[in-house]
């Protein structure tokens, strides 16, 4: 049995483990949170290095993207150095393939993206593949990268604006402490509404769930959310806030969805190649595994 472990900078309250079969192979998949403690994260990766097949880097990104440029985050680079033998992936390869497929699926199989909906993308540089696919599908896009990640109240109204901003700011932002850019540990459980106007004007809110969870307003009546990892408690919270439809880009495993870093690690383990895969390799394995988004009508 192959073993995939996601070591996350996020809350340990979201820990989960499951055994599953995929494409004829058996896997033990586990997510372990370190409650925002980066040194604990590094120590745990070092302790398990060589004892598991693939690591997922959870609760933080190794890269941020804009168009064809990729910027490596300083803190994440320090963390991944702890893995000397076992390959480690952050989910960015899968975001750029699976999440494009999810948007194509929604266009083909549902009416959720009809009539050029207004989409609030919490952070386009984190999920550039999804943002690009949404814009290509005719959606009116607002990227909240500056608003939610940096704290500057300037929404970006197109991918062209995001691209220009990334060229200017990404080299500097990538050197900042990760905790300044993204909610970690207990902060993931706190809700501090920000930029409520952007949520109100959007038909769809898309992107990382922890960004949404931290900054969403008290009411999201009639909204559609496209995101990644959700638990039963998350579904209940979104239902209470009035969300109409929840789309999770990763499939349900034992009652919940895992992060893209876990699913990417699972595909790397499935391939047996012991390294991050090329986009075409992810596409082939995604087709074989038959991943489809989970669509939940909450009201």
N, C-alpha and C positions, 0 to 999 in steps of 0.2 A: 504493500500500500504506500502510495506516494504522500508526502506530507507538505502542505502549504501553510505557512504561518504569516499573518500580517501583524507586524509590530507597529502599533499606532501611538501617535502623540496625543490621541483623543482620550475620552473618558473610559475608564474600566467598566462603567455601568453598561456599556454596549458590547461587552465581550460575548462571544458566541463561538460554538464549534459544531461541526456537522461532518458526517461521513457520507460520501456519495459515489455514484458510478457515472462516469462520462466516457463515451466512446469506447466502452469495454474495459476501462481502467478504474481502479478504486483509489479514492483520495480521502485523506483526513484534512479538513480545512478549518483553520482556527484564527480568530481575531483576538489580540491581546492589547488592551489599552494601558498606557503608562501615565494617564492623568496629567499630561503636560510636562512630564519630567524627561527632558531630552537625554540627560546622562543615564537614566534608567533604561531608556530606549536603546542607547548605544551599547550598554552593558548586556542587555538581553539579546541583542543581535549577535554580539561577540560570543555569548555563551552557547547559542544555538547554531552558530555558523558551522557548516559541514554536517549537521545532524538533521537538517530538513532539506527538501528538494529545492524550494524556491521561497524567498521572502517577499512579502508585500510591504511597501513603505506606506503606512497609513497615517492619516491626519496631517500630512504635509506633502507638498509637491517637490520633486527634484528639479523640475523645469517650469517655466512659464513661456508661452508661445505668442507670436504674432506673425501671421503669414508664414514665411519660410525661416524666420529667425527663432532661435531657441536660447533662452537665458537660464543658466544654472543658479539655483538659490544657494547662497553660502552655507547656511545651517544644514540644509539637506545633504550637501556634499560631505560635510563632516560626519553625518550619521551613516551614510552608505559606505564610507571607508571601513566601518566596523565589520562588514561582510567580506571576508577574504576568500572564502571557498564557495559559498552558496550565492547564486545570482539573486539580485534584488531589483524589483521593479516598482514604480510609483503609480502605475495606471495610465500614464500619459499616452503610451502606445495604443492602449485600448480606447481611450477617450477619442483618439483621432480616427478610429476605425468603427468600433461598435456604436458610438454615439451618432456618427454620420448615418449608419444603417438604421438606427432608431428613428431618426427624423424622416428618412426615406420610407420607413414602414408606416409612420403616422400619416404621411402624405398619401400613400397608396391604400391603406386599409381603414382609415378613419376620416372624420370630418374636422378633427381638432385644429388643423392648420388652414382651414378654408377661410376665405374672405380677408386675407392679409392681416392676421391678428397682430396686435402690438405685444412684443415680447420684451420683458425685462430680463436680461442676461446678467446674473449677479456679478460674474467676473469672466469676461470673454477670454482673457489671456490664460485662464485656468482650463477652459474648455473650448479652445478655438475651433476644433472640428465641429462641435455642436453649433456654435455661433455661426460659422460659415454655412453650414447646412440649413440652418433656419433662415438666414438671409437669402440663400439660393431658392428656398421654398416660397419666397415672396413675403415673409414676415417683416414687419416694421420693427427694427431692433434698437434697443437702448442698452448699452453696456455700462454696468455700475462699477467698473474696475477702480476708478478714482474715488468714487463715493464710499464703497464698502471696504475696499482693501487698504486704501491710503488715507481716507478721511477728508478728501477734498470734494466739495459739493459741485462737481462738474460732471453731469452725465454725458456719455459719449453716444451719439445718435447714429453711428454707422461703424462698420468694420474698418472703413478708411480712417475714421477718427481714432479708432483703437490702435490701428497700425502706426499712425503718426505719433500718438501718445507713447506707445511702447518704445518706439525708436528713441524718444527723448528721455523717458523715465526708467525703463526696465534695467539698464545697466546699474543705476543707483539703487532701485528698489530691490534688486536681487541680492544686494549686499546687506540689507537690513535684517535684524533678528526676525525669525519667522513669526514669533508671537505678536509682532506688530502688524502682521499682514493677515492673520487668519486666527479664528477662535480655537484655542487648544484647551485640553483638560476641562476644568469646571466651567470655563467660559462657554463651552458648547451647550451647557444646560441653561444659560442665562439668555433672556430675551430683552434686547435694548433697541426698540424700534428706531429706525433711521430712514430718512428720505421717504416718508409715507406717500408723498405725492407720486413718486415713481411706481410704487406698488398699486396705487389707485388707478393710474392711467393704463396699466398693463392688463391685457387679457390673459397672458401666460407669464409665469415666473419660472425661469429656468436656471439650472446650475447647481453647485454644491449645496447639499442639504444643510450643512452647518452654517453656511452663510445665510441661507433663507431663514433657518430656525432662530438665529441670533438677531436679525434685523427686521423681521416681518412685523407688520402692524397688528393690532388686536383683531381686526376683521379682514378676511380675505374672501368675502362672499362672491361666489360664482367663478372664482379663479381656477385656472388649470396650472398645475405644477409639474414640471419635468425635471427630475432629479435622480439621485443615485441611491444611497443607502437609507433605508427606512425600517423602523421597527414597528411593532404593534402599537406602542405608546405614541410614536410619531404619527401614525395614521389617525389615532384618536385625537391628538392635538390639532391636526389639520382639519379634521371633521368639525371639531368645536369652533375653529376659526372661520368656518364657512366655505372651505375649499370644495369645489365641485368635483374635480377629477385629478387623480394623481397618476402620473406616468413615471415608473422607475425603469431606468435604462438597463439595469442588470437583472437577471432572472431571480426568482424566489428560490431559496435553498432552506429547507426545514423551517418554513414560516416567516422568513425575513430575507431582505436583499443585502448583499455584501457590497463593499466599495469596489470601484473599478480596479484598485490596486490588487485586491484579492482575486478578482476574476482574471486579471492579466497574469498574475502569478500562477493561477490554475492552468491557463492555456500554455504558459511556458513549461510547466511541469508535464502537461499532456504531450507536448512536442518532444520532450526528452532531449532537447538541444542544449540545455544548460546555459542559456543566454537570452537576453532581450531579443524579441523577434522583429523581423521586418514587417511592414504594413501588409504586404501580400501574404505573408505567413499567418498573421492574425486573421485576415479575411478568410483564408482557407479553413482554419480551425473553427472560426465562428460559424461558417456554413455547415461544417460537419457536426458541430455541437447543437445547432439549431436554436441558438439564443434568440428570444423575442422579448420585447419590453412587456412589463406587467402594467396593465391599465386598470385602475380601480376607481369606480364611481362612488364617491363618498357621500353624495346627496342625490 
